[in-house]
Every structure is written in C-alpha cells, then in structure tokens.
Amino acid sequence: MALIPLKIPPGVYRNGTEYQAAGRWYDSNLVRWYENTLRPIGGWRKRSATQLTGLCRGLIAWRSNSGGRYVAAGTHSKLFAMDENSVVKDITPVGFTTGRADAVSGTGYGYNTYGSFSYGVARPDIGTVAPATTWSLDTFGEYLVACSDTDGKLYEWQLGFATPTVAAAITNAPTGCAALLVTSERIIFALGAGGNNRLVSWCDQENNTVWTAASNNQAGDFELATVGSLKAGKRVRGVNLLFTDVDVHTATYIGLPFVYSFEKAGSGCGVISSQAIAAIDTSAMWMSKSGFWQYDGYVKPMNCEVSDYVFNNINYNQASKVYAVHNSSFGEITWFYPSSASNENDSYVTYNYREGHWAIGTMSRTAGTDRGVFSNPLMVGADSYIYEHEVGFTYDSVSPYAQSGPIEIGTGENIMSVRSVIPDEQTLGEVAISFTARLYPTSAESTYGPFSAKAPTDARFSGRSVKMKVTGDVLDDWRVGVMRLETTTAGKR
C-alpha cells in the first residue's frame, strides 16, 4: 500500500490543453483558495426589497459629513440613492437622456445590406459598436457627482434624503463627456469633454462651477496625444490614471501655471470597458482586450493562468459591461463579464493579488463596490436588486466546487488501484469527493462517486491518471487541505 498526497497548488490553471493543467486545479465555481486551504466564497442576500429600474452599470458607497451612509446606483435609465436603512430613492436628473441596456454592434448580423459578403467569410471591421451605458460615480466632499457616458452631462446630488432632491447638472460644466474623476486635490476631471474623445477638462480647485481657465484659478484642459478614446479615470497614490481603449496616461498635479502634467504610461493596454478597473492604494489592475494589466508605478502585463479560457469565453460584442469589484478582505479583484453564450454578465474571473492565483466561475452581477462604508461588499444582480455579499453560505441552489486537471497516480506502464481516500477536512463530511479515471490520455473516462468523506473513505477504482472534484455538501464555511489516495500497483493492463 502507498499513500499518494494530492498536493495541488492553489488557484485555477486553464491555459492550453487540459493535460497542461496536470497537477493543478482546472475548473471552479464559488470557491477561493486562501491561506493554503480551499474554501467556499461567502454567500449573499438582498440588501433592499426595492428593484432598480434598468440595468446597473455603476455603484458607489460613501459617508456624509455627519456619518450617514449612502449608496448610489446608476442604471441605463435612472440614477438611484439608497440610505443605510435600505430605502431606495429615485434621484434621476431632470432632462436625463436614457441610455442603452445592451451594446449595439454595427459589425453583427443585419448591419449591412443583404448579400454584401459571402456566407462564412469574416466581415471587415467597418462597423461601429455603441456600448452599453455605464456611469462614473465619485464624491466631491460629501456630495455625489455622476456622469453617464450616454447622457454626457456632469451631475451633483447634494444629499437631502429625508425630502430627496434629484441630482442636478453642475453649472458651467462641459457636456458630451464620457466619464468623470475627482482628483485628490478636489478637482473634477471631465473626460472626453465636449465630445472630444481625447480632451481632459478640469474645474477650479474646490469649485466645480468654474471651468474656464484664468490667472486666478486652476481650471484648464489638455488634449491627450492618443489615437484612443477616453473611457475612465482612477486615483492611485500620487497620480491619476486616465484610460483610453488603446493606452493609459498619467496626470500628476504640479500646480500653477500648468496645474497638471500628462504623460503616456503604456500602449496596447487600453481598458476593455469603462468599469473594468480596480484601484488599490498605489496600484491599479484592469482587463484589456490584450490581457490583464497592472500599474504600480509602471504599466506591465499580469501573468494570468486562465487568460486562454477567459478571452475565448467572453462575448466581445457586450464587453462594455465588464465590471471589476475589489474585495479587500481577501485581497481579491473580480471581473464580471458576459460569456460567449450570454448577452449579460454571467461569469467571473478572480485574481488574488496577495497570494498570486486565479479562480473562475459563474455569477450574474452587473456592478459592485467593496466593503468599508458598509460591513460587506455590495453588488447588483442582473435582476436589478442590490445584494450584500460574503454573508452566510447560500448560493441560489448552486453548490461550490473545484475540479482538478489530470493527476498521474502511476508511473510508466503500471496501473494504480485506488482503495480509499484519506480526506483532509476541517470537519469531515462537509464536502463530497468524486473522481474520473483514465487508463490512457485519449481513453474514455470513468466516473466514481460522489463519496461523503470519512476517515478513511472507501473508493475503489483503477487508472493511470485521475481528476478529483470537491463539492460543498453543506451550507457552511468548510475547509479542504491535502487529500491522500491509498493505492496499490494493479499491473500493466
């Protein structure tokens, strides 16, 4: 008898073939690897019984000067505020232009006259894509400032929740904007101002109604040297990052007379959507069509062990819906995206930047924000309800699981016969274990289990390689470490 430990490194590897993931985890859903254990992510529950009107593409939480807690949610058709008692109010500005729930592609079926191209031949890239409407939301002091990329105006909401007023256009602010950003110097950047995709305009310091440059103020503008279109801006310590769909620029405060210094930070790394960026203190990470990227003083590509899977699984026509959410409690950034089988966000990819590994899964979330103001992260589902996450362990009847790639249990021509599994659980019986075994890399698989973990667990099968699947069997915070297989040599055939 021999005991073979299944020491599988944390995180999913999903690049190339399945056999390239030998000895690694290959698939997962609703699990994370943290502090050397496999465990389920936290569950969720509705934060409010009120359903938002429209599909949410922007979410922010903040405190007022008096300590009141608020959430703002921007949908393609409305702007909402929610207080700490989960009361939702419509604060949509008067005259707001309703946007698009979905991206509208000019390169898909029906964009040209019938018979223009031969069947089965790729059409040339001569169309345009009108993206799904997204919001950029920030705070100017205790006030909310907001911009919908379809409407293009800059709005401000000055609280007053008991008798709520609606958000109003900021006096003298430019229109036709793609996004906004409030800098650490309390200056608002209007990105793509006046419909110029490269123009950054900014207001006077501490005064968002002064936008015309003069000798007695710090308002101004600057046109970036880029072939891209401005999509978003993020604050990181000491610098402001400006993202186009092609490249990334920095804006550094230098004071009068120029106020800001602009510099290109990276090329070929443009953001895939205006909400695909997460800023973490001195760093920012984002999804691009060319992969995942990071800024930590310099722009550099991230080593992604699931990029092949993610970028072959994404619906590029709806990529403007990709939304990044930071979960600071576990050091994770999760990107929600529409899979190739969906027009709405139904899948996710997570990077643990503390431990350096990845996870994948399915979940329908269109926007989110980290914990801090509220005790838990908040996210909005495709059903337009606001959910509180990392609460309990219920997942809408879905079970968390992780499945490995092939694990070779024999050497050379020998076949190994597995007699039992020695589980490594915090509490026995909280997960179910199943296996698929093969005699040869191209032979048919045979499935065994699921087995409820005992010490030991009887599991009799033979093969040269196996794949193990661990599935949560209880709605609890289970832990899995290193499983072991009790084996004997069965022979060469």
N, C-alpha and C positions, 0 to 999 in steps of 0.2 A: 504494500500500500504506500502511496505517496500523496502528500498534501501539496497541491499547487495553488499558491496565492494568486488571486486575480487583482494585481496591483495596477489599477487603471488610473492614469493621471487625470486630474480634474479638467473639466471642460470638454466641449464637443470638437472633434476634428471632422470636417465634411468637405475637404478639397480633393478633387480627383476621384479615383475609384474607391469602392467600399473596402477593398483589400488594403489600400493605402492607409486606412484607418485601423489597421490591425493593432490590437492592444490599446485602443483609445475608445472613448465614447463616440458614437456615430449619430445618435438621434436623441432628442429630449423634448420634454414639454412640461412646463410649470415646475421645473426644478432648478436649483442652483447648487454650485459647489462652493463651500465657504468653510474656511478653517479646517481643511483636509477631510471634510465629510460631504456626502451627497444628502441633500435635504429638500423638502418642498418649499416653493416660494409661499409667501403669505397669501391668504385669500382676499376676498373683497365683499363689500356690502354697499348698498345705496346710501349716499350721504344725504340726498334730498329726494323727496317723493315727486318733485316737480320735474317734468320732462322739458328740456330745452327745445325751442323751435329752431329747426335747421341742424346742420352737422357742424360740430365744434372743431375749429382749427386754431384755437388759441386759448391758453389758460394761464392765469397768474394768481398767486395768493400774496397778500400783504397786510400790514398793520397800519392803522391810522395813528395819528399823534397821541390820541387818548387811549390807545391799546386795543381798539376794536379790530376784529379780524374779518377780512373780506376775500372773496374770490371773484374774479371777472372771467367770463367765458364769451368768446366771440364765435358765432356761427356764420354760415354763409349769408344769413338773412337778418340776424339780430345781434345785439350786444346785451349781455346779462350780468348782473351782480348778485352775489349770494353772501349773506352775513353768517356769523358763526353759529346762528340758530338754524341754519339751512333754509332760510327764507329767500326765495329767488325773486328778483325784480327785473323787469324789462327796462333797460336804460338806453335803448336804441336811439341814436340821434335823429332829430327831425331832418328829413330830406336824405337819409342814408340810402345809398344805392345798393340794392340786393345783388349778391354775387352768385357764384356757381357752386353747387354742391359737389359736382364732379368736374374733372378736367375734360375739355372738349378738344379732341385731336383733329387736326386738319390733314393728317397723314394716314388715317384709317379708312375703312370701308365707306364709300359714299362721298369722299371729299372732292372727287373729280367726275367728269362725265363718263358714262358707261363706255367701255371699250378702249379707254385711254392706254391701258397697259395689258400685256399678255398675262393670262392666268398663271399663277405660280411664280411669277418673276417679281422680285422685290421692287417696290416703287421707289423712285428717287426722293430724297429729302427736300421737297419743295413746299411742304405744307407748314403750318404753324400749330402750336398747341396752346390753347387758352387754359391756364392752370386752374385747379380748384381754389376757391377763395380761402386765404389764410389771414390771420390777424397777427400783428406785432403788438404786444402789450407790455407796458412798463409803468413805473411810478415816477412822478415828479413831485418830490416831497411825499405828502400823504395822498395826493390826487392820482387817479388813474389817467394815463394817456394811452391812446389806442389809434391804430391805423389798419384798415382793411385794404389789401392790395388791389381789390377791385374798385372800391369807392375812392380811394386815394387821398382822402382828407385826414388831417390830424385832429383828434378829438380829446377832450378832457372831461373827466367826471369828478365833481367836487363833493363826493360823498352825499350826506343828507339822506340816509337810508330810511329814517322814520317816515319822512314825506319825500320820497325819492324824486329828484330831478333827473332828467335824462342827460346823457353826455352832450356836449356842445362843441362845435368847431372852434379850434384855437384861433383867436383873432390874428390876422395878418400871416398866418402860417401858409406855406406853399400847398398847392393841391397836386393831384396827379402823382402822388407818392406811392412807392412800393412797400415801404416799411419805415419804422422809426426806431431810434435808440436814444436812451438818456445816458449821458456820459457821467463819469464820477465827478466832473466839475459842475454838474447840474445844468448841462446844456443839452437841448434836444437836437439830435441829428434827424433830418428828413432825407431818406434815401430814395434816389430816383426822383428827386423833386421836379415838379413841373412837367412830368412825363419824360424827362431826360434820364435815360437808364443809367448814366454814369455820374450824375450830378449829386453831390452831397451838400445840402444847405443846413445851416445851424442857426439857432437863435442866440440872443444875448444871454450871458450867464445870469441865472436866477430869474430871467424874464422871458417867458415863452411867447410874448406878444410882439417882441422886437426881432425882426428878421432881416432888416436892411442894414448893411454894414455902414458904420460911421466911426469917426475918430473917438467918440465917447462910448462905444460899446464893443462887444466881442462877437457880434453876428458876422456871418460870412458864408462863403460857399467855395467848393472846389470840385472840378471835373476830373475824375479818375482817368488815367491812361490805361484803358482796358477795352477789349472787344466784347466783354461780357455785360450783363445787366445786373444791377444791384438787387439783391434778394433779402439780405438780413444783416444785422449788426449785433455783436455781443461784447460785453465788457469782460476783460480779464485784468488782473492786477497790472497797472501801469500803462495799459494800452487798450485801444478799442479796435476790434476786428471787424472788417467790412467784407462781406461775402458776396461775390457775384456767382453766376452759373458757370464761370470759366476759371476764376482765380480768386485770391484772397489778398486784401490790403490792410495795412495798419494805419491808424490815425492816433497820433501822440500829441498831447496838449503841450504847447510851448509858449503860450501867452501872446500878447500883442507884439508886433502888428499882424502876424500871420495866424495866430491862435492855435492852429493845428498843423502838424507836419504829416504828410501822407507818403506811404512807401508800399510798393508791392512786396508781399511776403511769400507768395507762392503761385505757381502757374499750373494749369492742368489739374487743379484740385477743387474746382468750383462746387458749391453745395448742390445737392440733388433737389432740395426743396428748402423753402424759407424757414422751416421749423425742424430741420434735420441736424441742428447744432446743440450741443450741451456745453455750457461754460462752467468750469470748476476752478475757482480761485485764480491760479496763474496759468491755467491750461484750458483748451477747448478741443472737443472732438466732434467730428461730423462725418456724415455719409456723403460721398460724391458718386457720380456715375463711374469714376475710375477707382473706387475702393473707399476705404476708411482712412481718415487723415486726422492728424493731431497738431496743435500749436502749443508749444511750451517755451516760447522764445524764438523758435524756428518752426516752419511748416515741414512736416515729414509724414510719410505714409505709415500706417499702422499695420503690423503683421496680423492678418486676420485668418484664422484657421477654419472659417466657414464661408469665406467670400465666394467660393465657387458655387456653393449651394444658394446663398442669398441672392446673388446677382443673376443666377439662372432661374430664380423663383419669383422675381419681382415683376409687377405689371408696370412697365415703364410709362405707359400712357397715363397712369394715375400716380406717378412718382411724386407729384407735387403734394401728396398727402402724407408723405413720410414725416414722422414726428419723433423727436428724441426726448426722453424723460430721464432725469437724473434721480437715482435712489442713493442718497448719501449714506444711509445706514449700513449698506452692504458694499459701497464703493462700486456701484453698477451704473452703466448707461444703457438704456434700452431704446432701440429704434423700432417703432411700429410701422409696418409697411403693407401695401396690398400685394398679395401673392398673384401669380400669373393666372390663377383661377378665380380671381375676385376683382371687383372694382373698388372695394373699400378695404381699409386696414384690417387684416385678419391674421397677420403673422408678426413675429418679432424676432429680433436678434439682440442679445445682451452681451456687453463686454464688462468684465470685472477688472477695473484698472488697478485695484490693489494687488490682485493675485495673478493677473495677466492671462485669463482664459475666457472662453466664449460659450454661450448657450443659445439654443434656438427653441422655437415653439410657436403655438398659435394662441392668439388672443385678439379680440376686436376692440381696440382703443384708438380714438382719433386725436386725443390731446391729453396732456398731463403736466403735473408740477410736483416738485419734491416736497417732502415734509419740512418742517421748520416753523412756519406760521401755524400750521395745523399739525397734529400729532403724527399723522400718517400721510403718505403720498395721496394725491387726488388725481383721478383720471376720468375721462369722459368716454363712454362707450358709443358704438355706432347706433345704439338705441337712444342716444342723446340724454342719458341720465348721468349725473355726476356720482362716481364711486369712490369710496375710501378703500385704499389698498393696504396690504400687509396686515390684514385683520382676520383672525381665525384661519381656517383651512378648508373652506368650501369653494368650489370652482365651477359652479353651474353644471354639476353632474359629470364633470370630466376628471379623470384620475391622472395625477402627475406620474411621469415615468422617465427613465433613462435607459437607452439601449446601446450596447457596445458594438464595435466592429468585430471582425473575426479575432478570436483569441486562440492561438495554437496551443493545444494541450499535449500534443505528441511530437516526436522528432523523427526525421527520416521516414521510413516506411511503416512505423509502428502505429497502431490504432490504440487510443486510450479509452478504457471503460470507466465511466464515472459511476461511483457507487453512492455518494452522498455529497451534500453541500454543507460546509461549516459556515453558518452565517455570522456576520459581524454587524449587529444592530444595537442601538441603544436600548431598545425594548423589543424582544423577539415577537414576531408575528404581526408587525405593523406594515411590512411590505410583503408583496408576493414576488416570487422569483420564477422566471421561465427561461428556457434555453432553446436555441435552434442549433443543430449539429450537422456537420458535413464530413464526408469521407475524403472528398477531393474539392478543390476550389470551384469546379464547374458542375459538381454533382448537385442533385436536389437536396433541399434542406428538410430535416425532420424536426418537428416542434415537440418539446416536452415541458409539461407544467400547464398552468402556474402552480407553484408549490408554496404553501404557507410555511414561513421559516420556523424551524425548530432546531434544537441542538442535539444531534445533527439532523439534517433534513434528507430523507431518502429521495434520491433522484437518480434513476438508472438509465444511462444511455451511453452510446459509443460514438467516437468520431476523432478526426484529426484536428478539427477546429470547432469552436462553439461561439455563439453570440449570446450574451446574457442580457435579459431585460428585468429591470427592477421597477415595480409599480406600487405606488402607495395604496395600501389596503385599508387604511383608516384615515379619518379626517383629523390628523394630528401632526405635530411637529417631529416627525420621525428622523432618524439619522442612520446612514449606512456608511460603513468603512470598507475594509478589505475582506471580501468573501474568499473562501478557500474550497477547492474541489478535492475530494478524496478519490484517487484514481488507481487503477492497475493497468498493466500492459495487456492488451487484448490480442495482439498478434499483428500480422501484416495485411490481413484481409478479412 
